[in-house]
Amino acid sequence: MLALGVVAGAQMASIAEQDPINYSKSLPADPVAQLQQKIDSGAATLAFDEAHGYLPAVLNALSVPVSSQGLVFSRTSLQVDRIAPWTPRAIYFNDDVYVGWVQGGPIMEIAAADPTLGGVFYTLSQEKTERPRFERQTHTCLQCHDSSSSTGGVPGFIMRSVVTDRYGYPVASDLGATTDQTAMGKRWGGWYVTGTMGDPPHMGNVFVPKLAHEIGNVQSYLAQNKIVSTHDVSSLKDRFDVDPYLAPHSDAVALLVLAHQTYVHNLMTRAGYEARIAGGQLDARAKGAADRLVSGMTFAKQALLPAPAKGTSTFAEEFQALGPRDRQGRSLRDLDLNERVFKYPLSYLIYSDSFNALPQAVKSYVYDRLRTELSSDILQILRDTKPDFPQS
């Protein structure tokens, strides 16, 4: 799954199984479930690729861009035995879907944002078959992906930063979920990162040169040996064989967007859960969840970039081209990448199916706060591009 660190002792939060959510018993309606219906009916097929299995076909069918590729070398995933600094796991994403691929792995790992259930998790066998089947996973994935500390206590998505040894095994407790509030100096441990980020350095592209059992007192070792990236990396070819991957990069801009998106998806799920459990109303818990959602969507506590950021793929251009745009050509997808990631401080996920499916009480409350707190230019973007946003 998407998690990059193990949450010890995590258990499925009870809120997901409360009425009317009934997470495990409810049929999902996310993009992966919809694709499976098309495969079952014969309306869609997935071509098998000898080198990558169903990866290219799945990305194409779900409109997930190759340019979004991020590479993770920490051994903190379901297919831990196949992941290492020389064979990192590849993660691809769009607004609603996350796809994980490991070299030679027997399965692909897919997670999708369901409009009402939140994060739904699947595996897809990499064995060639006439009609591939996405198998829904619950407990196996939710041991990590339903945690109060990582996802806000709902089935959700996790982007982590961990310190690893030279084999990719974690050597210390991870640094928690990475969001757009995380300082750059604590991001991307266990990740490869290509692009320009400037100082202070992040934790990507490096690992402890010793093995975990050789270190002794881990805290003392890390206090004396800072694990930080010492310079920008534009190519990974000198670190491992990039040829088996669909792209040679692990784009910094894509990783910046990913940190924001996973966080806000989880906030939407929590706000929707609380309001539905309260009968569609905003009781104290639901209002608190809605307030946290507004804070996340408006980047209220975002960590500023220490220097201008630039990736190494076409991700930035492709992401911005998706729009929508107002009459002046402005979009919530417009990137800044100088002091902050986005030009306009309101999340593009306001257009997502997950936001649109929120109970009306939540949406009305969010809209009321946005009308009070946002600048006139952002409000105009919304009025031009979001049909249900109040015009006055």
C-alpha positions in Angstrom: 0.0 0.0 0.0 1.0 3.6 0.1 2.3 3.6 3.7 6.0 4.1 4.0 6.3 3.1 7.7 4.7 0.5 9.9 2.3 1.7 12.6 3.0 -0.7 15.5 -0.1 -2.2 16.9 -2.5 -0.1 14.8 -6.0 -1.5 14.7 -9.0 -0.7 12.5 -10.6 2.4 14.0 -14.2 1.6 15.1 -15.6 4.8 13.4 -15.2 3.1 10.0 -17.6 0.3 10.9 -20.2 2.4 12.6 -23.6 3.0 10.9 -24.1 4.3 8.3 -20.5 3.9 7.1 -20.1 0.1 7.5 -16.8 0.2 5.7 -16.1 -3.5 5.3 -19.6 -4.4 4.3 -20.2 -1.5 1.9 -19.5 -1.8 -1.9 -17.0 0.8 -3.1 -17.7 3.1 -6.0 -14.2 4.4 -6.5 -12.4 4.5 -9.9 -10.9 1.0 -9.4 -14.3 -0.5 -8.6 -15.7 1.1 -11.7 -12.9 -0.2 -13.9 -13.4 -3.7 -12.5 -17.1 -3.5 -13.5 -16.0 -2.6 -17.1 -13.6 -5.5 -17.2 -16.2 -7.9 -15.9 -18.7 -6.7 -18.6 -16.1 -6.9 -21.4 -16.3 -3.1 -21.9 -12.6 -2.7 -20.9 -9.5 -4.9 -21.2 -6.0 -4.6 -19.7 -3.1 -5.5 -21.9 -0.3 -7.5 -20.3 3.3 -6.2 -20.7 6.1 -8.7 -20.3 8.4 -6.3 -18.5 5.9 -4.5 -16.2 2.8 -6.8 -16.1 -0.4 -4.8 -15.9 1.2 -1.5 -14.8 1.1 0.4 -18.1 -2.4 -0.7 -18.8 -3.7 0.2 -15.3 -2.1 3.6 -15.4 -3.7 4.2 -18.8 -7.1 2.9 -17.8 -7.2 5.1 -14.7 -5.6 8.2 -16.3 -2.6 8.1 -13.9 0.4 10.0 -15.4 3.8 8.3 -15.6 5.3 11.7 -14.7 4.0 11.3 -11.2 6.4 8.5 -10.5 8.0 8.6 -7.0 10.6 6.0 -6.0 10.7 4.6 -2.4 13.6 2.5 -1.2 12.6 2.0 2.4 11.5 -1.6 3.2 8.2 -0.6 4.8 5.6 -1.9 2.4 3.7 -5.1 1.8 6.3 -6.5 -0.6 9.2 -5.7 1.8 11.5 -8.5 0.5 11.6 -7.0 -3.0 12.3 -3.4 -2.1 15.8 -2.0 -1.5 17.9 1.0 -2.5 18.8 -0.8 -5.7 15.2 -1.9 -6.5 13.0 0.9 -5.1 9.2 0.7 -5.3 7.5 3.0 -7.8 4.4 5.0 -6.8 2.1 6.8 -9.3 -0.9 8.9 -8.6 -3.7 11.2 -9.9 -6.4 13.0 -8.0 -8.1 9.8 -6.9 -5.9 6.8 -7.3 -2.5 5.6 -6.1 -0.6 2.8 -7.8 2.4 0.9 -6.3 4.7 -1.3 -8.4 7.7 -3.4 -7.4 10.2 -5.1 -9.8 9.3 -8.7 -10.1 6.5 -8.4 -7.6 3.6 -10.9 -7.7 1.1 -8.2 -7.2 0.5 -4.5 -7.8 -0.9 -2.4 -4.9 -3.6 0.1 -5.7 -5.4 2.5 -3.4 -8.4 4.7 -4.4 -10.4 7.5 -2.8 -14.0 6.4 -2.6 -16.4 9.3 -2.4 -18.0 8.0 0.8 -15.8 5.2 2.2 -12.4 7.0 2.0 -9.4 5.0 1.2 -10.1 1.6 -0.4 -7.3 -0.8 -1.1 -6.7 -3.4 -3.7 -4.1 -5.8 -5.0 -3.9 -7.0 -8.7 -2.1 -10.2 -9.6 0.8 -9.8 -12.0 0.0 -13.2 -13.6 -1.4 -12.9 -17.2 -5.1 -13.7 -17.4 -8.0 -13.0 -19.7 -9.9 -10.9 -17.1 -7.7 -9.4 -14.4 -9.3 -8.9 -11.0 -8.6 -6.2 -8.5 -9.0 -7.9 -5.1 -10.2 -5.6 -2.3 -8.1 -5.7 0.8 -9.3 -4.7 4.3 -7.5 -5.9 7.4 -4.1 -6.5 5.7 -3.9 -2.9 4.6 -5.9 -1.3 7.4 -3.4 -2.4 10.0 -1.4 0.6 8.9 -3.9 2.6 6.8 -6.4 3.1 9.6 -4.5 4.8 12.3 -5.2 7.8 14.5 -1.6 9.0 14.2 -1.2 8.5 10.5 -4.6 8.9 8.8 -6.7 10.7 11.4 -8.5 7.5 12.4 -10.0 6.6 9.1 -9.1 4.3 6.2 -6.7 6.6 4.4 -3.4 7.3 2.7 0.0 7.7 4.2 3.2 9.3 3.0 6.1 8.6 5.4 9.7 9.6 6.1 12.0 7.1 7.7 15.7 6.7 8.3 17.0 3.4 6.7 20.3 1.5 6.7 22.1 0.8 3.4 19.8 -2.2 2.7 16.7 -0.1 3.2 15.6 -1.4 6.6 14.4 1.3 9.0 16.9 1.9 11.8 14.7 4.3 13.9 11.1 5.2 14.6 9.7 7.0 11.5 9.0 10.7 11.6 5.3 10.4 11.2 3.0 11.1 8.2 4.4 13.7 5.8 2.0 16.5 4.9 2.4 20.0 3.5 2.9 21.1 7.1 6.1 19.0 7.5 9.3 20.9 7.5 11.5 20.1 4.5 14.3 18.9 6.7 12.1 16.0 7.9 10.7 15.0 4.5 11.5 12.1 2.2 13.6 9.8 4.3 13.5 6.5 2.4 12.7 8.2 -0.9 14.7 9.1 -4.0 14.1 12.7 -5.0 15.1 14.3 -8.3 15.0 18.0 -8.8 16.2 21.3 -7.3 15.2 22.0 -3.7 18.0 24.2 -2.3 18.8 24.5 1.4 18.2 23.4 4.1 18.5 19.9 2.8 15.8 17.2 2.9 16.3 13.6 3.9 15.9 12.0 0.5 18.5 10.1 -1.5 20.5 9.1 1.6 20.7 6.3 4.2 22.8 5.2 7.1 25.9 3.5 5.6 25.9 0.8 8.4 23.4 -2.0 8.8 20.8 -1.7 11.5 22.5 -4.3 13.8 25.9 -2.5 13.5 24.8 0.8 14.8 24.3 0.2 18.5 22.6 3.1 20.2 20.5 4.4 17.3 19.6 7.8 18.9 23.2 8.5 19.8 24.4 7.6 16.3 21.8 9.7 14.5 22.6 12.7 16.8 26.2 12.5 15.7 25.5 11.7 12.1 22.8 13.7 10.4 21.0 11.9 7.7 20.3 14.6 5.2 20.7 15.0 1.4 23.8 17.1 0.7 23.0 18.3 -2.8 20.3 18.4 -5.5 20.0 15.2 -7.6 19.1 15.4 -11.2 19.7 11.8 -12.2 19.5 8.4 -10.4 21.5 6.4 -13.0 24.6 6.3 -10.8 22.6 4.9 -7.8 20.7 1.9 -9.4 19.5 0.6 -12.7 16.7 2.9 -13.8 15.9 1.0 -17.0 13.3 -1.4 -15.5 11.1 1.6 -14.5 8.7 3.5 -16.7 10.6 6.7 -16.0 14.1 7.5 -14.7 13.0 10.1 -12.1 11.4 10.6 -8.7 10.1 14.1 -9.3 10.3 16.6 -6.4 7.3 18.6 -7.5 5.2 15.4 -7.7 6.3 14.5 -4.2 5.3 18.0 -2.9 1.8 17.6 -4.4 1.5 14.1 -3.1 2.1 15.2 0.5 -0.7 17.7 0.3 -3.1 15.4 -1.5 -2.9 12.4 0.8 -3.4 14.7 3.8 -6.5 16.4 2.5 -8.1 13.1 1.3 -7.9 11.9 4.9 -9.4 15.1 6.2 -12.3 14.8 3.8 -13.0 11.2 4.8 -13.0 12.2 8.5 -15.4 15.1 7.9 -17.7 12.9 5.9 -17.7 10.1 8.4 -18.5 12.4 11.4 -21.3 14.2 9.7 -22.9 10.9 8.4 -22.7 9.3 11.8 -24.4 12.5 13.2 -27.3 12.0 10.8 -26.1 14.5 8.2 -25.8 17.3 10.8 -22.8 19.2 12.3 -22.5 18.1 15.9 -19.4 19.1 17.8 -17.3 16.3 16.4 -18.4 16.9 12.8 -17.8 20.6 13.1 -14.3 20.0 14.5 -13.6 17.7 11.5 -15.0 20.3 9.1 -12.8 23.0 10.6 -9.7 20.8 10.2 -10.7 20.2 6.6 -10.9 23.9 5.9 -7.5 24.4 7.6 -5.9 21.7 5.4 -7.6 22.9 2.2 -6.5 26.5 2.7 -2.9 25.5 3.6 -3.3 27.3 6.9 -0.2 25.7 8.5 1.9 24.9 5.4 5.6 24.8 5.6 7.2 27.3 3.2 9.7 26.1 0.7 13.3 27.0 1.7 14.2 27.7 -1.9 12.6 27.5 -5.4 11.7 24.0 -6.3 11.9 22.4 -9.7 11.3 18.8 -10.8 12.9 16.7 -13.5 9.8 15.4 -15.3 6.8 16.9 -17.1 4.6 16.5 -14.0 4.3 20.2 -13.2 3.2 21.0 -16.7 0.8 18.1 -17.0 -0.7 18.8 -13.5 -1.4 22.4 -14.2 -2.9 21.7 -17.6 -5.8 19.8 -16.1 -7.5 23.0 -14.8 -10.3 24.0 -14.7 -9.6 27.7 -15.3 -11.6 30.8 -14.6 -12.4 33.6 -17.1 -9.0 35.1 -16.5 -7.2 31.8 -17.0 -6.4 31.2 -13.4 -6.6 27.7 -11.8 -6.2 26.2 -8.3 -3.7 23.9 -9.9 -1.4 26.7 -10.7 2.0 26.1 -9.0 4.1 28.7 -7.3 7.2 26.6 -6.3 9.1 29.6 -5.0 8.0 30.2 -1.4 5.1 27.7 -1.5 3.9 24.8 -3.6 0.6 26.3 -4.9 0.0 29.9 -6.2 -3.5 30.1 -4.7 -4.1 28.8 -1.1 -7.1 26.6 -1.8 -6.8 22.9 -2.6 -7.7 21.7 -6.1 -9.3 18.7 -4.4 -12.4 20.9 -3.9 -13.3 19.6 -7.4 -12.9 16.0 -6.4 -15.6 13.4 -6.1 -14.7 13.0 -2.5 -15.5 16.6 -1.8 -18.6 16.7 -3.9 -20.0 13.7 -2.0 -19.6 15.3 1.4 -22.9 15.7 3.3 -24.5 19.0 2.4 -24.1 20.3 6.0 -20.3 19.9 5.7 -20.1 21.5 2.2 -22.3 24.5 3.3 -20.2 25.0 6.4 -16.9 24.8 4.3 -18.3 27.2 1.7 -19.4 29.7 4.4 -15.9 29.7 5.9 -14.3 30.0 2.5 -16.4 33.0 1.5 -15.4 34.7 4.8 -11.7 33.9 4.7 -10.5 33.7 1.1 -9.4 36.6 -1.0 -11.6 38.0 -3.8 -9.4 36.5 -6.6 -9.7 32.9 -5.2 -13.5 33.4 -4.7 -13.8 34.4 -8.3 -11.9 31.3 -9.4 -14.5 29.3 -7.5 -17.5 31.1 -8.8 -16.3 30.6 -12.4 -15.3 26.9 -12.0 -17.4 25.4 -9.2 -21.1 25.4 -10.2 -22.4 24.7 -6.7 -20.3 27.5 -5.0 -22.6 30.4 -4.1 -22.3 33.3 -6.5 -23.0 36.0 -3.9 
